[in-house]
Amino acid sequence: MSIKYFHLVFITVAWLFCLGMAAWCFFMPENQGDLGAMLGGGIMLGGAIALIIYQRSAWRKLKKIYI
């Protein structure tokens, strides 16, 4: 696996972990109504969205590199 594909896989794993953490913050019964958990979930959701946007732009740039 080349470094560019490893980079894309690593970004995918990162945003999947962010989505998992956001789901945990939002849907765990003991976190319901907890402002800190809701804030953390929102930050993780925003991070996942930012990583997905970054991955799309990185994929466009890395398609042009022939390694």
Z-matrix of the N, CA and C atoms (Angstrom, degrees):
N
C 1 1.448
C 2 1.535 1 107.44
N 3 1.295 2 116.04 1 128.89
C 4 1.463 3 119.59 2 179.53
C 5 1.526 4 110.60 3 -76.64
N 6 1.304 5 114.94 4 165.69
C 7 1.460 6 120.40 5 -176.88
C 8 1.528 7 111.83 6 -64.68
N 9 1.338 8 116.98 7 -31.96
C 10 1.464 9 117.68 8 -179.28
C 11 1.530 10 111.34 9 -70.02
N 12 1.336 11 117.86 10 -36.45
C 13 1.458 12 119.15 11 177.39
C 14 1.527 13 111.21 12 -73.91
N 15 1.336 14 116.88 13 -34.69
C 16 1.451 15 119.54 14 174.90
C 17 1.530 16 110.20 15 -61.24
N 18 1.329 17 116.77 16 -40.04
C 19 1.463 18 121.43 17 178.80
C 20 1.528 19 110.44 18 -60.98
N 21 1.316 20 116.97 19 -44.87
C 22 1.463 21 120.49 20 179.80
C 23 1.528 22 111.71 21 -66.74
N 24 1.320 23 117.62 22 -38.69
C 25 1.465 24 120.81 23 177.38
C 26 1.526 25 109.62 24 -66.09
N 27 1.327 26 117.24 25 -41.89
C 28 1.454 27 121.52 26 179.68
C 29 1.531 28 111.23 27 -62.27
N 30 1.327 29 117.45 28 -40.33
C 31 1.461 30 121.00 29 177.50
C 32 1.529 31 110.05 30 -65.63
N 33 1.319 32 117.53 31 -40.54
C 34 1.462 33 121.36 32 178.09
C 35 1.524 34 111.07 33 -60.77
N 36 1.320 35 116.70 34 -45.20
C 37 1.461 36 120.61 35 178.31
C 38 1.532 37 110.03 36 -62.16
N 39 1.324 38 117.04 37 -40.07
C 40 1.461 39 121.08 38 -178.83
C 41 1.522 40 111.14 39 -63.09
N 42 1.347 41 118.09 40 -45.64
C 43 1.462 42 117.02 41 -178.49
C 44 1.522 43 112.27 42 -74.67
N 45 1.334 44 117.25 43 -25.33
C 46 1.467 45 118.68 44 173.45
C 47 1.527 46 110.89 45 -67.53
N 48 1.326 47 116.94 46 -40.92
C 49 1.462 48 119.96 47 175.58
C 50 1.528 49 111.29 48 -63.53
N 51 1.330 50 117.04 49 -39.24
C 52 1.471 51 120.07 50 177.69
C 53 1.525 52 110.79 51 -62.68
N 54 1.325 53 117.12 52 -43.27
C 55 1.468 54 119.97 53 178.21
C 56 1.528 55 111.08 54 -64.59
N 57 1.321 56 117.04 55 -39.56
C 58 1.460 57 120.41 56 177.77
C 59 1.520 58 112.08 57 -63.72
N 60 1.312 59 116.09 58 -41.53
C 61 1.460 60 119.94 59 178.70
C 62 1.530 61 110.62 60 -66.88
N 63 1.335 62 116.94 61 -40.09
C 64 1.466 63 120.12 62 177.60
C 65 1.525 64 110.65 63 -62.96
N 66 1.334 65 117.12 64 -42.91
C 67 1.466 66 120.38 65 178.37
C 68 1.521 67 110.54 66 -62.66
N 69 1.331 68 116.73 67 -41.25
C 70 1.461 69 119.98 68 178.36
C 71 1.531 70 110.81 69 -62.53
N 72 1.328 71 116.48 70 -43.26
C 73 1.470 72 119.77 71 179.90
C 74 1.528 73 111.74 72 -64.47
N 75 1.312 74 117.17 73 -39.68
C 76 1.460 75 120.30 74 -175.91
C 77 1.530 76 113.44 75 -79.50
N 78 1.325 77 118.70 76 -35.13
C 79 1.462 78 120.64 77 -166.96
C 80 1.520 79 115.98 78 -111.41
N 81 1.303 80 119.90 79 -1.91
C 82 1.467 81 119.93 80 176.33
C 83 1.527 82 108.40 81 -72.45
N 84 1.329 83 118.13 82 131.89
C 85 1.477 84 120.84 83 -176.58
C 86 1.525 85 113.43 84 -58.95
N 87 1.325 86 117.68 85 -35.90
C 88 1.458 87 118.44 86 -178.75
C 89 1.526 88 112.93 87 -75.49
N 90 1.333 89 117.18 88 -11.50
C 91 1.460 90 120.88 89 177.93
C 92 1.526 91 112.93 90 -95.32
N 93 1.313 92 119.03 91 -4.30
C 94 1.453 93 121.62 92 -176.58
C 95 1.530 94 110.12 93 -62.85
N 96 1.303 95 115.56 94 123.79
C 97 1.448 96 121.27 95 178.19
C 98 1.523 97 113.82 96 85.77
N 99 1.330 98 118.24 97 -3.00
C 100 1.453 99 121.81 98 179.54
C 101 1.520 100 109.05 99 -83.28
N 102 1.326 101 116.38 100 118.67
C 103 1.461 102 120.83 101 -176.46
C 104 1.519 103 111.88 102 -63.05
N 105 1.321 104 117.22 103 -39.09
C 106 1.464 105 120.71 104 179.66
C 107 1.518 106 112.29 105 -63.62
N 108 1.330 107 116.65 106 -41.06
C 109 1.460 108 120.74 107 178.95
C 110 1.529 109 110.61 108 -67.09
N 111 1.319 110 116.82 109 -40.79
C 112 1.463 111 119.89 110 178.80
C 113 1.534 112 110.75 111 -65.91
N 114 1.317 113 116.46 112 -40.12
C 115 1.465 114 120.21 113 177.76
C 116 1.528 115 110.46 114 -65.03
N 117 1.325 116 116.41 115 -44.19
C 118 1.465 117 120.30 116 177.57
C 119 1.513 118 112.00 117 -61.93
N 120 1.322 119 116.77 118 -41.16
C 121 1.460 120 120.37 119 177.37
C 122 1.521 121 112.16 120 -63.63
N 123 1.320 122 116.12 121 -39.83
C 124 1.468 123 119.47 122 177.80
C 125 1.517 124 112.26 123 -65.48
N 126 1.332 125 116.03 124 -39.51
C 127 1.466 126 119.71 125 178.09
C 128 1.524 127 110.44 126 -65.76
N 129 1.328 128 116.94 127 -42.26
C 130 1.468 129 120.51 128 178.92
C 131 1.533 130 111.42 129 -65.52
N 132 1.322 131 116.78 130 -38.13
C 133 1.460 132 120.35 131 177.76
C 134 1.521 133 110.34 132 -65.68
N 135 1.327 134 116.51 133 -42.25
C 136 1.461 135 120.07 134 176.42
C 137 1.518 136 111.98 135 -63.74
N 138 1.333 137 116.27 136 -38.82
C 139 1.459 138 120.23 137 177.22
C 140 1.518 139 111.98 138 -64.29
N 141 1.328 140 116.99 139 -40.09
C 142 1.465 141 121.01 140 178.26
C 143 1.522 142 110.54 141 -63.80
N 144 1.322 143 116.81 142 -42.32
C 145 1.468 144 120.32 143 179.03
C 146 1.525 145 110.38 144 -64.41
N 147 1.337 146 116.64 145 -42.28
C 148 1.468 147 120.53 146 178.57
C 149 1.526 148 111.02 147 -63.30
N 150 1.332 149 117.46 148 -40.14
C 151 1.461 150 119.99 149 178.99
C 152 1.526 151 112.09 150 -67.90
N 153 1.325 152 117.47 151 -35.82
C 154 1.465 153 120.11 152 177.35
C 155 1.527 154 110.16 153 -65.96
N 156 1.314 155 117.49 154 -41.78
C 157 1.463 156 121.01 155 177.86
C 158 1.531 157 110.00 156 -64.00
N 159 1.340 158 116.24 157 -42.93
C 160 1.463 159 120.23 158 177.86
C 161 1.519 160 111.24 159 -62.59
N 162 1.330 161 116.94 160 -40.89
C 163 1.461 162 120.48 161 -179.59
C 164 1.522 163 111.50 162 -62.81
N 165 1.317 164 116.52 163 -40.35
C 166 1.471 165 119.39 164 178.81
C 167 1.519 166 110.90 165 -64.20
N 168 1.344 167 117.66 166 -42.00
C 169 1.456 168 119.47 167 179.89
C 170 1.529 169 110.93 168 -70.69
N 171 1.333 170 117.31 169 -36.62
C 172 1.463 171 120.72 170 177.85
C 173 1.527 172 110.22 171 -65.65
N 174 1.326 173 117.26 172 -39.73
C 175 1.465 174 120.33 173 179.41
C 176 1.526 175 110.64 174 -62.33
N 177 1.321 176 116.63 175 -41.68
C 178 1.471 177 119.57 176 178.68
C 179 1.526 178 111.35 177 -62.29
N 180 1.340 179 116.91 178 -40.85
C 181 1.461 180 120.44 179 179.96
C 182 1.523 181 111.56 180 -72.71
N 183 1.325 182 117.57 181 -39.01
C 184 1.452 183 120.83 182 -176.07
C 185 1.527 184 112.88 183 -76.03
N 186 1.335 185 117.94 184 -19.67
C 187 1.465 186 119.73 185 176.57
C 188 1.519 187 111.07 186 -62.75
N 189 1.332 188 116.47 187 -27.52
C 190 1.453 189 120.96 188 -176.88
C 191 1.524 190 112.55 189 -82.57
N 192 1.335 191 117.60 190 -12.36
C 193 1.459 192 121.44 191 -179.22
C 194 1.525 193 108.33 192 -92.23
N 195 1.305 194 116.88 193 125.25
C 196 1.471 195 121.36 194 -177.13
C 197 1.519 196 109.77 195 -102.75
N 198 1.324 197 115.96 196 78.90
C 199 1.474 198 119.92 197 177.77
C 200 1.508 199 108.09 198 -119.68
